[in-house]
Amino acid sequence: MSTSPMQVSEARRFQQLRGHLSYLKLNDAAEALNRVLDQARTERMSLTAALERLLEIEVEATEARKLAARERFACLPEPWTLADFDFAAQPGVDEKLIRDLATLRFLDDASNVLFVGPPGVGKTMLSVALGQAAVDAGHRVYFTTAAELAAKCHKAALEGRWKTCMRFFAGPKLLIIDELGYLPLPEDGASALFQVINQRYLKSSTILRTNVGIADWAGAFGDATVAAAMLDRLLHRAAVAGIDGPSYRLRGHQNQADATRKGVNARVS
């Protein structure tokens, strides 16, 4: 069977169109071209609708890749969201404040958030949930512990990469520093932490989680001057969420244990 000139022309146009899309690195659109053309023919879509659908596929794929890259960079320890937090189980949390922080308006003002309270009350989970919300909203986020931050800064100083290290920590729209006060910082640790906070002052937001009350920072960090300077910058624009309630983590473990026992008893009976 011979092929008509019109069929040859259409086939050539199809291959050229795919080639153009690939050349422009619109690879997902190129892969979807045949499917979209079939859909357009079947549903009698207009040229505008078909083009919109083709580009929508490329945009969705691009956004998915960007989200995956932001999530990898963020290094969040768990995929927690605010929906995972049981406010009823932790009456020590100011839910209204947390809901307001979840709007991410504090990022627009380069404001900070301090979660202060004993271990296990939900500080890390809330910090990570706000971080995940920021990632989902398109912001660059980075999670680290205070000890890890101090170690990276110390290593950078020894290797002559101090300015590069400071630029790295100054870069994210939101920096989350976990476990401040849980482990003693090395001699230069408090100074490095101050330098990072100073680099971000009035430019980007920091969430800091600590079990050390603000009044006790001078003693905890061993340098009253550095502690005072750090607090001055952190609290200039900040929301302080003091959590002094029952252990949220232990309650979760208890609920899980209770559910397991109920399941075992049900099988036995």
N, C-alpha and C positions, 0 to 999 in steps of 0.2 A: 504494500500500500504506500503510495507516494504521500509526502508531507507538503501541504500547501505553503506558499510563501508567507501567508498571514500567520500560520502556526509557527513557522520558523522564526518570524519576527517577534511573536509573543514570547517564545521560549528564550530568544536572545535578550529581550527586554527584562524578563524575569531574572536571568543570570546576571545581567548588568546591574539590576536593582539590588540583588543580593550582594554583588561585588561592591557597590557604592556603600551599602550599609556596613559591610565588613571593613572597608577602607576607613570609614568614619568611626570605626570601633563601636558600632551599634550592634554588637554581636548577638544579643538576645533578640533584638528586632529582626535580624537576618535569619535566625533560627525559626522565628515564629512567622516569617513572611508567608510561607506556603499555607499555613493553617489560617492566617488572617484573610488571605485572598479567597480561600475556600469558604470561610465564614461569610465574607462579604458577598460572594456569589450566591450562597444559599439563602442568606437573610436579606438579600437585595439592599445591602448597606450603601450609603452614599460614599463618594470618594473621600469626603471630609471625615466621615465616621470611621472608615477603614484606616485612614492615616492616624486618626486620634487613637484608635485601638492599638495600632502597631507601636506608636510612640509611648503609649501608656505602659505597654509590656516592658519597654526598655527602661522607662523611668522607675517602675516598680523594682526591676532587677537591680538597677543602680542604687536605689535607696536601701535595698536589702544588703547589698555588699558594703555600703557605707556604715550601716548599722552594725554589721558583723565586725567591721574594722574598729568601730568605736568600742564595741564590747570587749574585743581582744585587748585594746589599749588600756581600757579602764581597770582591768585586773580585779573586778569585783569578786569577792570570795564565794558568793552565793547569788542565784538569780531571784533574790527577794524583791517583792513589790509591796507597796503600802497595803494592798488588798490582803496580803499574807499576815499582816499584824493584827492581833486580836486586842483591840483597845479595852474591851471589857475585862480581859484577863490582867491588864496592867493599869490600875486606876491612877498610878503615879504619873502617867503621861498626860500632858495637856493636848488632848485630841484636836481642839480648835487650832492651836498653834501649829501642829504637825500638818493639818489639812491646808493651812495657809502656806506653809513652807512647800508643800507639794505642788503648789501653783508655779513654783520656781521664780516667783517675782524677786526673791532675794538675789538671784543671779544677775538680774538687770541692774541692781544697786551695788553689786560687788560686796554684798553683806556676808557675814560669816554666821555659822551656826555652831554652838557649843553644846554637846550632850554631856551632862555631868551627873554621875551617880555611881553606886556600887556595881560590882560585876553582876552580870546575868539579868539586868532589868530591861534589856531590849535596845540599848544604845546603838550597838553595831547593826542590828537589823533595820532600825529606822534610818541610820546613816546610809546603808547600802540601798534601801528602798528609794531614798531621795536621789542617790547617785544613779540608780537605774532609770528613774523618771527623767533625769537630765540627759542620760544617754539616749533614751527613746525620743527626746525632744530635739536631738541633733547636736548636743553639746559634747565637747571633749571633757572626759572625767578621768581622774586617776586615783586609785585607792592604794594606800600604803600604811604600814604601821609606823609609829614614831621610831622604833628601833631600826627598821629597814631604811627609813629616810636618813637617819643619822649615819648608818653604815655606808650608804651610797655616797653621802656628802664627804665622809672621811676618806673613802677610797678615791673619790674624784680629786680631793685636795692633794693626796699623795701622788697621784698620777698627772697632776697639772691640768686637770679638767674642771676646775672649780666653776668658771664662768659658764661652761657648757652645762654643768649640773644645775646651776641656778636657773638657766634658761629653760631647762627641761621642767623643773618644778614650777616655774612661773607660767608655763604654757597653758595647762588645762583651764578651762572655764571654771571647773570645780575640782578642788583637791580635797580628798578625804584622808585625814590622818587618824588612824585608829590606835587604841591601846596606849595613849599617852599617860605615863605615870605607873603603868603596870610593871615595867622593867626599868631599872636605873639606866639612864643614858650615860655614855662615856663622857669624858671631860669636855670634849668639844661638841657633844651632842646637842646640848641646849643652845649653844651659840649657832650651830647649823640650822636648827629648827627656827630660831629667831630670824636668821638670814632669809630662809624660805618665806616665812610669813611677811617679812619686810618687803621682799620682792613682789609679793602679791597684794600688798596693802593698797586699798582703794582701786584696784585693777580687776581682781578676780576673787571669787568666793572660796572659802575654806570651811569644811566641816571637820570639827575636832571632837574626838570622843575621849573622855578621861574619867578616871575614878578619883581624881584629886580635886577637891573643892577649890574654887578660885582663890579663897583667902589663904590656902596652903601652898600655892605654887612656889613661892620664894623658897620655902624649906624643901619642897620636893625636888626642885631643880638645882639646889645648891648655889644659886647665884641670884640674889634678890634683884640686882639691876637688870639682868637679862629677862627675868620673869616679869618684872614690872613693864619693861619695854614691849615684851611680847603681848601681854594683856592689853596694854594701851592700844596697840594696833588691832588686835582681835576684837576688842569690845567697842571700838569706835562705831562700827556698824555691825551689830550682831544680835542674834536671837539666842538666848540662853535657855536651854531646856533642862531643868533639873529634874531628875527622875529618882524618886525615893520611895519605891514600892516593893512588893514581893518579887522574888526572882522569876522573871518571865521564862527563862530557859528551863529552870527546874520544874515549873508548872507544865511546860510542854513535854518534858520527859515523863512527868507523872501521868499526864493525860494519855501519852502513848503507852505507858505501862498498864494503865487501867484498861485501855482498849484491847491490849494483848491478852490480859487476864480474862476479860469478858469473852473474847474469841475462844480461848482455851476451854473455859467453863461451858460455853455453848456446845463445843464439839464433844466434850466429855458427857454432858447430859443428853 
